[in-house]
Amino acid sequence: MPRPLGELEDAVMTRVWQWNRPVTVREVLEDLQQERSIAYTTVMTVMDNLHQKGWVRREAEGRAYRYTAVSTRAAYSAALMNEAWSTSDNPAAALVAFFGMMSAEQREALRDAVRIVQPAEPEGSAEAADSPPSPPAAPDAGGDSAEPSTESGR
C-alpha cells in the first residue's frame, strides 16, 4: 500500500499525471517555478525519490531522464481509500461515516461507479433471457406487487 505523497511529491506527480506523457525534470521545474521558487536539484531529487518508491519509471535520454507515471491518480486515490477503510475496526461504520461526509455530487459519482462495477441486467437482455425467471413473491410478502423488489433502501 502506498503511503500518502508529501506536498512536493504530490505537486510533481500532479504534473506527471496531468500531462500523461514522459516528462523531464526541466519541464516539471519550469512549471513548478510559476508557483514557487525551487531549485533544479530539488525537483531532480524528488523525481529520483518517486522513481525509487515506484511511482514513476524513467528512461535515459541523452544526459537526462524522461519520467512516466506507473499508475493513475485515480488508482493512487483508490489505494489510499482502501488502506484507510481496511484499517478500521468497523468497516461498515467507517463507510457510513464516509458517505455522510460526501457532497451530493460525490454521492452521485459513487452511484455511477457502483453501476459500472455491478451493471444492472435489464429485462429482455440476452443475459436475462438465458437465466431462469424469478419466482413470484409470496402473497404475504407485504407488497402489492407480484415482483420482488430489488431496490432496497432507496
Backbone torsions as a table, in degrees:
resi	resn	phi	psi	omega
1	MET	NA	134.3	178.9
2	PRO	-74.6	145.0	170.9
3	ARG	-84.9	157.8	179.8
4	PRO	-59.5	144.1	177.3
5	LEU	-70.6	146.8	172.6
6	GLY	-71.6	171.9	-175.9
7	GLU	-58.5	-49.0	-178.7
8	LEU	-71.7	-37.8	175.3
9	GLU	-59.1	-43.4	179.6
10	ASP	-64.9	-40.5	178.9
11	ALA	-61.9	-40.9	178.5
12	VAL	-68.2	-49.9	-178.1
13	MET	-63.4	-33.4	177.4
14	THR	-57.0	-44.0	179.1
15	ARG	-67.2	-43.8	179.7
16	VAL	-60.7	-43.7	179.2
17	TRP	-67.3	-44.6	-177.9
18	GLN	-64.6	-43.4	-177.4
19	TRP	-74.2	-26.6	174.0
20	ASN	50.4	45.6	178.3
21	ARG	-158.7	164.8	175.7
22	PRO	-62.4	134.2	-177.6
23	VAL	-127.1	156.6	176.8
24	THR	-103.2	163.3	175.1
25	VAL	-58.5	-41.8	-178.4
26	ARG	-59.7	-43.5	179.9
27	GLU	-62.9	-45.5	179.9
28	VAL	-65.0	-43.7	178.6
29	LEU	-56.2	-50.8	-177.3
30	GLU	-61.1	-37.0	178.5
31	ASP	-72.0	-42.5	178.1
32	LEU	-62.8	-34.9	-177.6
33	GLN	-66.7	-14.2	174.9
34	GLN	-71.5	-21.3	-177.9
35	GLU	-108.6	-28.0	-173.6
36	ARG	-154.8	162.3	174.8
37	SER	-87.0	123.6	-176.6
38	ILE	-151.7	144.9	-177.5
39	ALA	-88.9	152.2	176.5
40	TYR	-55.8	-45.0	-176.9
41	THR	-64.3	-31.2	177.5
42	THR	-65.6	-47.6	-180.0
43	VAL	-64.5	-41.2	178.4
44	MET	-60.2	-43.0	179.4
45	THR	-64.7	-43.3	179.6
46	VAL	-62.7	-43.9	-179.9
47	MET	-67.4	-35.3	174.8
48	ASP	-65.2	-42.6	177.2
49	ASN	-61.1	-42.8	178.5
50	LEU	-63.0	-34.7	175.8
51	HIS	-66.9	-45.5	179.9
52	GLN	-62.3	-33.8	-179.7
53	LYS	-82.4	-6.7	177.1
54	GLY	88.6	12.9	179.5
55	TRP	-80.6	-32.5	179.8
56	VAL	-131.9	153.4	169.8
57	ARG	-109.1	160.6	-178.9
58	ARG	-139.1	151.0	176.2
59	GLU	-129.2	136.2	178.9
60	ALA	-68.9	138.5	174.4
61	GLU	-139.2	98.9	-173.5
62	GLY	66.7	-126.8	-180.0
63	ARG	-93.5	1.6	-177.2
64	ALA	-118.7	177.1	175.0
65	TYR	-117.3	153.2	168.1
66	ARG	-111.3	129.1	-176.1
67	TYR	-106.9	141.3	178.8
68	THR	-133.0	139.0	178.6
69	ALA	-64.4	141.9	178.0
70	VAL	-82.4	-33.6	178.0
71	SER	-139.8	177.9	-177.5
72	THR	-90.7	164.7	174.6
73	ARG	-62.7	-37.3	179.2
74	ALA	-60.9	-42.6	178.6
75	ALA	-65.4	-39.3	177.3
76	TYR	-62.1	-48.8	179.4
77	SER	-60.8	-42.7	179.8
78	ALA	-62.5	-41.1	179.3
79	ALA	-64.3	-39.7	177.6
80	LEU	-64.3	-43.9	179.0
81	MET	-63.6	-42.0	179.6
82	ASN	-62.7	-42.6	178.8
83	GLU	-62.4	-46.1	180.0
84	ALA	-62.2	-43.1	-178.7
85	TRP	-67.4	-41.0	-176.1
86	SER	-71.6	-17.0	178.6
87	THR	-86.5	-5.8	-179.8
88	SER	-73.7	142.6	175.3
89	ASP	-80.7	-10.3	177.0
90	ASN	-140.2	81.9	-175.7
91	PRO	-56.5	-37.9	-179.8
92	ALA	-64.1	-44.2	178.4
93	ALA	-64.9	-37.3	178.0
94	ALA	-63.1	-42.3	177.9
95	LEU	-64.4	-43.4	178.8
96	VAL	-60.3	-44.2	178.5
97	ALA	-64.3	-41.3	178.9
98	PHE	-63.4	-46.2	179.2
99	PHE	-61.6	-35.5	178.6
100	GLY	-65.5	-24.0	179.2
101	MET	-84.7	-12.8	-173.5
102	MET	-76.0	147.7	172.7
103	SER	-77.6	169.0	177.6
104	ALA	-59.4	-39.2	179.7
105	GLU	-66.1	-38.8	178.6
106	GLN	-67.8	-39.4	177.5
107	ARG	-64.0	-38.6	177.5
108	GLU	-65.5	-40.5	176.3
109	ALA	-62.1	-38.1	177.0
110	LEU	-63.9	-44.6	177.6
111	ARG	-60.2	-42.3	178.0
112	ASP	-61.7	-42.7	-179.7
113	ALA	-63.5	-41.4	179.4
114	VAL	-64.2	-39.3	177.3
115	ARG	-61.7	-36.7	-179.9
116	ILE	-69.7	-42.9	-177.3
117	VAL	-73.7	-38.2	-179.4
118	GLN	-127.4	74.0	-177.6
119	PRO	-64.3	140.8	177.4
120	ALA	-71.8	146.1	175.9
121	GLU	-98.2	106.8	-178.9
122	PRO	-66.3	149.4	177.8
123	GLU	-61.9	139.6	179.7
124	GLY	88.5	-3.6	178.1
125	SER	-74.1	166.3	-179.9
126	ALA	-59.8	-39.8	179.7
127	GLU	-65.4	-41.7	-179.2
128	ALA	-67.2	-35.0	-179.4
129	ALA	-68.9	-29.9	-179.2
130	ASP	-81.3	-15.0	-177.4
131	SER	-99.8	152.9	-179.7
132	PRO	-66.7	150.4	179.8
133	PRO	-65.6	150.9	177.9
134	SER	-73.1	142.2	177.8
135	PRO	-69.8	149.9	177.9
136	PRO	-66.4	154.8	179.2
137	ALA	-68.2	148.1	176.7
138	ALA	-64.4	145.4	-177.5
139	PRO	-57.7	-29.7	-177.2
140	ASP	-95.4	22.9	-177.6
141	ALA	-72.9	-10.2	175.8
142	GLY	95.2	-6.7	-179.7
143	GLY	-106.9	159.8	177.8
144	ASP	-82.9	-17.1	-174.9
145	SER	-93.0	150.2	174.6
146	ALA	-82.8	-9.5	179.4
147	GLU	-90.7	133.9	175.0
148	PRO	-69.3	144.0	-179.6
149	SER	-78.8	134.9	175.6
150	THR	-109.1	-1.9	-178.7
151	GLU	-105.7	96.8	178.1
152	SER	-101.0	137.6	174.5
153	GLY	77.5	13.5	177.9
154	ARG	-114.6	NA	NA
